[in-house]
Amino acid sequence: MKNIFLFPGQGAQFQGMMMDLYESSSMAKKTIDKVSEISGENIVALLRDTDISVLSRTDKSQLAITAASLAMVAALKEKGIEPEAVAGFSLGEFSALCVSGILSFEDTVKIVKVRGEIMQKVCDEIAEKALEGEKPGMAAVLGLTPDVVQKTLAPYGDVSKEEAVFPTNLNSPRQTVVSGTAKGLVLAENLCKEAGAKRVVVLKVAGPFHSPLMEKAATAFAVELEKITFSNPKIKCFSNVTGKAVASGEEAKANAVEHIVKAVRWTEEESAIAEFAEGFAEEWQLLEVGPGKTLCGLWRDSGFGEKASCLPAGTLEQLETL
């Protein structure tokens, strides 16, 4: 059986995640302890004891989810389960960069920590400047294809507009997340409902992620990445920015900056993954490595579920079934 690892992004976190693995897998424990050593954070306390309201902060959740995902990778490898290719949704792309060999383990931990801190700082600044009820954010558009959402909102993709709004997570044929100013999100809801959307749900997030409204964070992150080496991938690694496999370390480094202000092209990544896997001479499956089952749900919605199953791998119980 060939395996492709998918790594979840922010929003997948929950208090106590990966503690069952920490207590039962020597390799998972070693991985989490190593993240603590490199980051200077008590990752066990972060995962086990942190209230979900705090754990959901960008500067906490990014490091916590990455530690949890990489710990599960170690536990899977301990069981002899290795990936043929990797992809990550939003934050999860950094776990994919690590497992593909593009980033070292140490550099992955360092840049995920600083990325979370930079993004949280920018989100805090946005919130402080915004008037009551005028904070930029994100909303999920349900019932329209990404193409329709992109076409509908194309005239408003300008950060200088009060009603700026951008399609930012192209999740499935039935779900697209948009980021924008407060007025932009209201406009998006009205326009998308007129275009046939069933619902538009405002998300509880810290800021307008994956949009040009986060340009300040991308600029600061680019400075930090000057210190980091990105190698060529050892196995296939798919990019949110392009929706295709990463060709080189140089491309991966540029994408890591663009990643903050560009859309997550997840539907295109799924297509690229399915096309890549057509070359396998044996059965294949996807594993959602880390907390949650969101990516397995998106895979089912993609239309590729008949080609291969997607199984969650985020708990000890789930690991034991593989």
Buried (B, 14 or more C-beta within 10 A) or exposed (E): EBBBBBBBBBBBBBBEBBBBBBEEBEBBBBBBBBBBEBBEBEBBEBBBEBEEEEBBBBBBBBBBBBBBBBBBBBBBBBEEBEBBBBBBBBBBBBBBBBBBBBBBBBBBBBBBBBBBBBBBBBBBEBEEEBEEEEBBBBBBBBBBBBEBBBEBBEEBBEBEBEBBBBBBBBBBBBBBBBBBBBBBBBBBBEBBBEBEBEEBEEBEBBBBBBBBBBEBBBBBBBEBBEEBEBBBBEBBBBBBBBBBBBEEBEBBBBBBBBBBBBBBBBBBBBBBBBEBBEEEEEEBBBBBBBBBBBBBBBBBBBBBBEBBBBBBBBBBEBBEEB
